[in-house]
Amino acid sequence: MRVDIWSDVVCPFCYIGKKRLEAAAAQVGVELEVHWHSFQLDPDAPERQEISNSERLAQKYGRTLAEVEDMQRNIASMAAEEGIQFNWEQANSGNTLNAHRLIHLAQSKGLGNEAKEAFFYSYMTQGLAIGERETLEDVAARIGLNPVEVDDVLDSDAYADFVKFDQDVARDQLKVTGVPFFVFDQRVALAGAQPREVFEQVLKKALETPTDNGAQCQDDQCDVPEQ
């Protein structure tokens, strides 16, 4: 089954959603053909933040540092249930444009899933600075991308138009305001890192729904007509 996913590599809920989707697919017995799409949560971010990630989030959302830290602990607890070690205190946020460009390069080689997982792991677990070239090159080498091609991409604006196109589609056509955002078989949409049971239900519905059944999107989730 084809699944299109819009996400950002600094979004812990996107990593959680990825793991839940994979677990649900295994439970239902569905083989996924995943197409990753770019969605930058902060396209104006610098290469590396000069303040801690918790301080940045507190400023962005008008919360106290204590409130943000409590929120991060709760997210880390959710992540742990999916086998993710989210070391939020070490998170080095930054501009993710180059990470997304390399994911598109990797996807062109059939390594999109590997690239996405490696970037999630680098940011969430290893605490690597996601916008810095050293991190980008490390991830690329880890998944087997050609270092010459990687340098060519990073030294140019290659795949930047792919990133822009993904974001335009998300905002203008799908009306996406947050990620993760999933589209199953190009017909059924689901927003957020939903519980595994919800992913299982949507996968089953997508399998049951004829391709000409015209499922319609409203708000955050698309309802699939009953058979």
Helices and strands as residue ranges (DSSP letters): E 2-7, H 12-28, E 33-38, H 53-61, H 65-81, G 88-90, H 97-108, H 112-124, H 133-142, H 147-154, H 160-168, I 169-173, E 181-184, E 188-191, H 196-208, E 216-218, E 221-223
